[in-house]
Amino acid sequence: MSIRPVLETRKSQPFVEGAGVHLHRAFGFQDPSEADPFLLFDDFRGDHPSDYSAGFPWHPHRGIETITYVLAGEVEHGDSLGNRGTLGAGSVQWMTAGSGILHQEMPRGNAAGQMHGFQLWANLPSDLKMTAPRYQDIQGSDIPEVTDDDGTVARIITGKFWGQSGPVDGIAADPQYLDISIPAGVKKRFKVDTYRQTFAYVFQGAAAFADASAPQGVLLEKEVRGQEVNIRDMSGNRTLVRFGTGDEIVVQAGAEGVRFLLVSGAPIREPVAWHGPIVMNTREELMTAMAELRNNTFIKPAH
């Protein structure tokens, strides 16, 4: 077994998207090879409707898949194909935009006014860019949840893990998407396919993602008062952790335990031409998509 080293930890950054939704972005609109096949990851949460109620009105997508995972509150969605629905707490929507779709997502808070969810964008390979759009709406009760002897809990959204398979299937990136909770002080090892691009996103508690015998954190170089020093750093709330190659990830939970998403997928390794919610392989394909938006031929007829 080879333990995956931590390449980088970084805090997600505040952004305003849609019609005024306040969120934190872990990655996106940077080097698309960094997390290939994944393009963007947003953490949208708020305790007040003013943080999110403006939502994400009608907008296009082409050439990607979007994965929305709701933890608190709900998201009403609709699209140009006539689909309508509501994602409640614990549920997931996997949308394959393919050849093109117009849709909207409107968050609503729970009884306490809280809203929390994540959206991940996964790229489509060139031979599937113009595939027919489709949805997979999965209720929280349909997502398998496994509890290990030490109290570690894993929700398996897609992929195989601990003898269970997630309900989302037929995804080009062949991803594994897990929601993992580890109790305080527990050290845990998770197997990951050697050839998959892998990241973790911590959203509760803190942990050290390294082969540490105690929750002392990962040894990192940081600049303190103008000097490069080695310090121990726990990865806490709203932290992205990027891993190098290997077939195992080691997590040491801190004093409050930790909850994080563990996501991996097979790299596509193709050219990326990207403008907003449209991701193609060439600039010419991108320009075609923009022209079709202008002349109302963006949505392709069903075959």
NUSE-671955 format. One line per field, with one value per residue (C-alpha): residue in one letter; x, y, z; residue number from 1. Coordinates in Angstrom, 2 decimals. Example, Ala and Ser with C-alpha at 12.3 -4.5 7.8 and 13.67 -1.06 7.14 Angstrom:
! residues 2
aa = a, s $
x = 12.30, 13.67 $
y = -4.50, -1.06 $
z = 7.80, 7.14 $
i = 1, 2 $
***
This chain:
! residues 303
aa = m, s, i, r, p, v, l, e, t, r, k, s, q, p, f, v, e, g, a, g, v, h, l, h, r, a, f, g, f, q, d, p, s, e, a, d, p, f, l, l, f, d, d, f, r, g, d, h, p, s, d, y, s, a, g, f, p, w, h, p, h, r, g, i, e, t, i, t, y, v, l, a, g, e, v, e, h, g, d, s, l, g, n, r, g, t, l, g, a, g, s, v, q, w, m, t, a, g, s, g, i, l, h, q, e, m, p, r, g, n, a, a, g, q, m, h, g, f, q, l, w, a, n, l, p, s, d, l, k, m, t, a, p, r, y, q, d, i, q, g, s, d, i, p, e, v, t, d, d, d, g, t, v, a, r, i, i, t, g, k, f, w, g, q, s, g, p, v, d, g, i, a, a, d, p, q, y, l, d, i, s, i, p, a, g, v, k, k, r, f, k, v, d, t, y, r, q, t, f, a, y, v, f, q, g, a, a, a, f, a, d, a, s, a, p, q, g, v, l, l, e, k, e, v, r, g, q, e, v, n, i, r, d, m, s, g, n, r, t, l, v, r, f, g, t, g, d, e, i, v, v, q, a, g, a, e, g, v, r, f, l, l, v, s, g, a, p, i, r, e, p, v, a, w, h, g, p, i, v, m, n, t, r, e, e, l, m, t, a, m, a, e, l, r, n, n, t, f, i, k, p, a, h $
x = 0.00, 1.21, -0.20, -1.23, 0.73, -1.05, -0.09, -1.95, -4.49, -6.32, -9.38, -12.33, -12.82, -15.98, -17.80, -21.14, -22.81, -26.18, -28.43, -26.56, -25.92, -23.07, -20.94, -17.38, -15.46, -12.83, -11.70, -12.91, -12.06, -8.36, -6.10, -8.60, -5.94, -5.55, -8.61, -9.38, -12.09, -13.58, -13.84, -15.44, -16.57, -18.81, -19.94, -23.14, -24.42, -26.11, -28.05, -30.15, -32.33, -30.52, -27.43, -29.07, -32.72, -31.88, -30.85, -29.56, -32.14, -32.28, -28.83, -27.33, -24.99, -23.26, -20.48, -20.48, -22.28, -23.35, -23.72, -25.78, -25.78, -28.12, -27.46, -29.98, -32.93, -33.96, -33.44, -36.27, -35.16, -36.62, -35.32, -36.03, -37.07, -39.99, -38.43, -39.40, -38.56, -37.31, -34.11, -34.57, -31.99, -29.75, -30.69, -28.55, -29.13, -26.74, -27.47, -25.80, -26.04, -24.60, -25.63, -27.26, -29.90, -31.34, -32.20, -32.64, -31.95, -33.67, -32.52, -34.87, -33.96, -35.20, -37.43, -34.44, -33.64, -30.52, -29.41, -26.38, -25.30, -22.50, -22.20, -19.50, -18.92, -17.51, -16.22, -17.52, -15.10, -15.28, -17.35, -20.06, -20.11, -23.22, -25.01, -28.68, -29.29, -30.56, -31.22, -30.75, -32.63, -31.80, -33.66, -31.61, -33.33, -32.00, -28.33, -26.67, -25.05, -22.52, -21.26, -17.93, -17.09, -15.23, -18.20, -17.04, -20.03, -19.90, -22.74, -22.07, -23.45, -21.72, -19.13, -18.43, -17.27, -17.32, -19.41, -22.09, -22.76, -24.11, -27.41, -26.01, -24.67, -23.67, -21.37, -18.57, -15.90, -16.74, -16.47, -16.54, -18.35, -18.48, -19.70, -17.58, -17.84, -15.05, -15.38, -12.93, -9.41, -10.04, -7.43, -8.81, -7.47, -9.46, -8.53, -8.60, -7.86, -4.23, -5.02, -7.87, -7.63, -8.72, -9.62, -11.26, -13.34, -13.71, -16.92, -17.15, -14.49, -10.83, -8.38, -4.84, -4.67, -1.33, 0.21, 0.25, -0.01, -1.76, -3.98, -1.04, -1.71, 0.18, 3.69, 3.55, 5.79, 4.19, 5.37, 5.24, 6.43, 8.30, 10.06, 9.40, 8.81, 7.54, 4.40, 1.68, -1.67, -5.05, -7.42, -10.63, -13.94, -14.10, -10.71, -9.83, -7.20, -5.54, -3.70, -0.82, -0.73, -1.15, -3.81, -4.64, -5.62, -4.92, -7.11, -6.59, -9.65, -9.14, -10.68, -14.14, -14.15, -14.38, -16.86, -15.68, -16.44, -14.01, -14.24, -12.25, -12.58, -10.74, -8.89, -10.07, -6.84, -8.36, -8.13, -10.58, -12.25, -14.33, -16.63, -18.91, -21.24, -20.21, -17.17, -15.99, -12.70, -11.93, -12.49, -14.44, -16.88, -17.24, -17.99, -20.58, -22.30, -22.41, -23.81, -26.49, -27.45, -27.93, -30.00, -32.10, -30.76, -28.84, -31.39, -31.26, -34.40, -34.77, -33.94 $
y = 0.00, 3.50, 6.46, 9.44, 12.55, 15.86, 18.14, 21.18, 22.41, 25.65, 27.45, 27.91, 31.55, 33.69, 34.34, 35.72, 33.74, 33.51, 36.43, 37.10, 33.82, 34.04, 30.90, 29.62, 28.21, 25.54, 25.46, 26.50, 28.68, 28.01, 25.30, 22.61, 19.89, 20.44, 18.37, 16.68, 15.37, 17.86, 21.51, 23.41, 22.88, 25.30, 25.23, 27.24, 27.70, 30.45, 31.08, 33.88, 33.88, 37.00, 34.81, 32.53, 33.34, 35.16, 31.76, 30.77, 31.88, 30.46, 29.75, 27.33, 24.35, 22.28, 19.70, 18.96, 17.19, 19.02, 17.27, 19.01, 17.59, 19.23, 19.01, 21.52, 23.34, 22.49, 23.47, 23.85, 23.19, 23.38, 23.13, 23.73, 20.09, 20.53, 18.78, 20.14, 19.00, 19.75, 18.49, 18.07, 17.65, 14.64, 14.32, 14.51, 15.58, 14.50, 16.44, 15.52, 18.73, 17.07, 18.87, 21.67, 22.57, 25.70, 25.37, 27.21, 26.34, 28.25, 27.48, 27.71, 27.51, 25.09, 26.13, 27.90, 29.73, 27.63, 26.43, 24.22, 22.31, 21.65, 21.72, 19.89, 20.15, 17.14, 17.39, 15.22, 13.61, 14.82, 11.85, 12.62, 16.43, 16.37, 13.47, 13.87, 15.67, 13.63, 13.84, 11.53, 12.79, 10.70, 11.04, 10.98, 7.80, 6.00, 6.78, 3.88, 4.68, 2.37, 2.63, 1.00, -0.50, 2.63, 4.88, 6.14, 6.76, 6.85, 7.93, 6.49, 8.80, 7.17, 4.43, 1.33, 1.52, -0.84, -3.38, -0.90, 0.90, 4.43, 4.96, 7.38, 5.53, 5.87, 8.86, 9.49, 10.22, 6.95, 8.86, 7.93, 10.53, 9.89, 11.86, 10.64, 11.37, 10.22, 10.45, 12.45, 11.02, 8.13, 7.33, 5.89, 4.53, 4.65, 2.86, 4.91, 3.79, 4.67, 6.28, 8.54, 12.23, 12.66, 15.49, 15.92, 18.85, 19.37, 21.07, 20.15, 19.65, 19.15, 16.40, 15.67, 14.06, 12.31, 9.25, 10.84, 8.81, 11.66, 14.51, 16.88, 17.95, 17.92, 19.34, 22.25, 25.11, 28.47, 32.05, 33.58, 37.17, 36.93, 33.65, 30.17, 27.82, 24.28, 24.15, 21.64, 22.46, 20.81, 20.91, 22.45, 23.86, 24.87, 23.36, 21.65, 18.90, 17.76, 14.45, 13.02, 9.48, 6.36, 3.83, 4.83, 7.98, 8.30, 10.58, 11.41, 13.12, 16.02, 16.66, 17.44, 14.73, 15.54, 15.39, 15.70, 14.79, 12.38, 12.59, 10.82, 10.33, 9.12, 11.96, 12.75, 14.44, 16.36, 20.03, 22.32, 25.40, 26.98, 29.97, 30.17, 27.15, 25.88, 23.58, 22.23, 21.00, 23.78, 27.49, 26.83, 24.57, 27.19, 29.91, 27.65, 27.15, 30.90, 31.56, 28.93, 30.61, 33.87, 32.39, 30.09, 26.79, 25.83, 23.22, 20.16, 18.15, 14.79, 11.80 $
z = 0.00, -0.82, 1.09, -1.01, 0.04, 0.51, -2.39, -1.13, 1.39, 0.80, 2.07, -0.25, -1.21, -0.95, -4.23, -5.32, -8.11, -9.84, -8.96, -5.72, -3.92, -1.40, -1.55, -1.14, -4.11, -3.50, -7.13, -10.56, -13.57, -13.05, -14.49, -15.59, -15.38, -11.61, -10.67, -14.04, -14.61, -12.14, -13.09, -10.22, -6.63, -4.71, -1.08, -0.72, 2.81, 4.70, 7.89, 6.41, 3.25, 2.02, 1.52, -1.04, -1.87, -5.14, -6.47, -9.87, -12.46, -15.99, -17.43, -19.98, -19.64, -22.31, -22.25, -18.51, -15.69, -12.52, -9.17, -6.49, -2.94, -0.42, 3.34, 4.72, 3.20, -0.34, -3.98, -6.48, -10.04, -13.52, -17.06, -20.73, -21.20, -18.82, -15.82, -12.40, -8.91, -5.42, -3.82, -0.08, 2.69, 2.04, -1.63, -4.76, -8.34, -11.07, -14.27, -17.55, -19.60, -22.71, -25.90, -23.96, -21.43, -19.86, -16.20, -12.93, -9.28, -6.49, -2.90, 0.07, 3.75, 6.37, 9.30, 10.88, 7.64, 6.98, 3.56, 2.86, -0.19, -2.64, -6.41, -8.34, -12.08, -13.92, -17.48, -20.30, -22.81, -26.41, -27.59, -25.01, -25.18, -27.40, -25.72, -24.83, -21.50, -18.55, -14.83, -11.89, -8.83, -5.77, -2.47, 0.72, 1.87, -1.23, -0.51, 1.32, 4.65, 6.29, 9.89, 10.77, 14.17, 15.28, 14.55, 11.16, 8.87, 5.06, 2.75, -0.70, -3.37, -6.32, -6.78, -4.70, -1.10, 1.87, -0.02, -1.08, -4.36, -4.67, -6.52, -9.13, -12.16, -15.82, -15.19, -17.69, -15.07, -13.25, -9.97, -6.34, -4.21, -0.46, 2.55, 5.49, 9.22, 11.60, 15.40, 17.49, 17.69, 15.29, 12.65, 9.43, 6.14, 2.91, -0.30, -3.49, -7.04, -7.78, -11.13, -10.03, -9.33, -5.70, -3.37, 0.03, 1.19, 4.94, 6.07, 9.76, 12.42, 11.51, 10.63, 9.56, 6.13, 6.52, 8.14, 11.58, 14.80, 16.59, 15.33, 15.03, 11.45, 8.20, 8.06, 5.65, 4.62, 5.29, 5.40, 8.88, 9.27, 5.99, 6.85, 5.37, 8.32, 8.81, 10.94, 11.72, 10.17, 10.75, 7.81, 9.13, 7.94, 4.24, 3.42, 0.15, 0.36, -2.90, -2.97, -4.98, -6.32, -4.20, -3.31, 0.25, 2.14, 5.87, 8.01, 11.68, 13.13, 15.50, 18.92, 17.50, 14.84, 11.15, 8.28, 4.71, 1.13, -0.54, -4.32, -7.02, -10.77, -13.85, -15.63, -19.18, -20.33, -23.25, -24.27, -22.48, -23.97, -21.21, -20.97, -17.94, -17.85, -21.30, -21.56, -24.92, -26.38, -28.86, -29.20, -32.41, -30.54, -27.85, -30.41, -32.04, -28.69, -28.04, -31.53, -30.97, -27.71, -29.58, -32.42, -30.23, -31.61, -28.46, -27.31, -29.56, -30.41, -28.69, -30.88 $
i = 1, 2, 3, 4, 5, 6, 7, 8, 9, 10, 11, 12, 13, 14, 15, 16, 17, 18, 19, 20, 21, 22, 23, 24, 25, 26, 27, 28, 29, 30, 31, 32, 33, 34, 35, 36, 37, 38, 39, 40, 41, 42, 43, 44, 45, 46, 47, 48, 49, 50, 51, 52, 53, 54, 55, 56, 57, 58, 59, 60, 61, 62, 63, 64, 65, 66, 67, 68, 69, 70, 71, 72, 73, 74, 75, 76, 77, 78, 79, 80, 81, 82, 83, 84, 85, 86, 87, 88, 89, 90, 91, 92, 93, 94, 95, 96, 97, 98, 99, 100, 101, 102, 103, 104, 105, 106, 107, 108, 109, 110, 111, 112, 113, 114, 115, 116, 117, 118, 119, 120, 121, 122, 123, 124, 125, 126, 127, 128, 129, 130, 131, 132, 133, 134, 135, 136, 137, 138, 139, 140, 141, 142, 143, 144, 145, 146, 147, 148, 149, 150, 151, 152, 153, 154, 155, 156, 157, 158, 159, 160, 161, 162, 163, 164, 165, 166, 167, 168, 169, 170, 171, 172, 173, 174, 175, 176, 177, 178, 179, 180, 181, 182, 183, 184, 185, 186, 187, 188, 189, 190, 191, 192, 193, 194, 195, 196, 197, 198, 199, 200, 201, 202, 203, 204, 205, 206, 207, 208, 209, 210, 211, 212, 213, 214, 215, 216, 217, 218, 219, 220, 221, 222, 223, 224, 225, 226, 227, 228, 229, 230, 231, 232, 233, 234, 235, 236, 237, 238, 239, 240, 241, 242, 243, 244, 245, 246, 247, 248, 249, 250, 251, 252, 253, 254, 255, 256, 257, 258, 259, 260, 261, 262, 263, 264, 265, 266, 267, 268, 269, 270, 271, 272, 273, 274, 275, 276, 277, 278, 279, 280, 281, 282, 283, 284, 285, 286, 287, 288, 289, 290, 291, 292, 293, 294, 295, 296, 297, 298, 299, 300, 301, 302, 303 $
***
